[in-house]
Amino acid sequence: MLLETDTFREAVSKAINAANLTQSAKSPDEWKTVVSHWKGAIALMKNVPSSSPNYVVAQQKIIEYQKNLNYADKNAIAGK
């Protein structure tokens, strides 16, 4: 049970880092770092098992994080 909670918490933590980095990202390299953080957060959320009390929230967060990832990805490619 502890592992499930840790995976969820770690994913949230990574997402918070990604969101914070989004505020200051300007160069393509900075945006690529943001992309990497969102991908990591999504991967961790996908690892939250269906038996976890956080599973439903995790599924919602995957969708939310994917939108953020797409935004960061566009900026990384555009070089903003």
N, C-alpha and C positions, 0 to 999 in steps of 0.2 A: 504494500500500500504506500509506503514511504517513497518508493521509486516513482510511482505514478504521479504523486504530488510534486516531486522534484522535477520531473520532466515538464509538467505544466508550468511550474514556477520558473524554470530555466527558459522556457519558450517566451513567457511574458517578459522576463528580464531582457532577453535578446531583442524583443520587439520594442521595448522602451529605449534601448540603446539605438536601435535603427531609427526610431521616431526622433530622438534627440539629434542624431547625425543628419537627418533630413533637414533640420532647421538651418544647418550651417554648410551643407554640401554645395559646392560650386563647380569644382573641376570634375571631369569624367572619372578620374581615379577615386575621388571622394564619393561620387554616386555609385561606383562599382562596390565600394565598401558598404554602402547602404544596402545595395542589392544583396550582397553576401549575407548581411545580418537578417534581412527579411527572409531569405531562403532558409537560413538556419532556424529561424523562429517557426517557419512553416513546417520544416522537417520534424522539429521537436513536437509541435502540436499534432502532427500526423501519427506520432508515436504514443500519444495518450490513448490507452486501451479503452475499449467500449465499457469495460467494467468500472472505470473511474468515475467518480462523482463530477469530475470536470470535463467529461467527454463531450457533452452537448455544447458547452461553452467553447471547448477546443475546436469543434467543427465550425462554429460561427467565426472564431478567430482566424481559421484557415482562409475563409472567404475574404474577411477584412484585410488580412495580411497580404493576400494575393493582389488585391487592388493597390495596396501601397507598394508592393514589389513592382507591379506594372508601371506605376508612376515613376519610381526610381529608375527602372530599366530604360524608360523613354528618355529621361534626363541624362543617363549615362551614355546613351547612343547619340543624343543631340549635342552633348558636350556643353551643357549649360553650367 
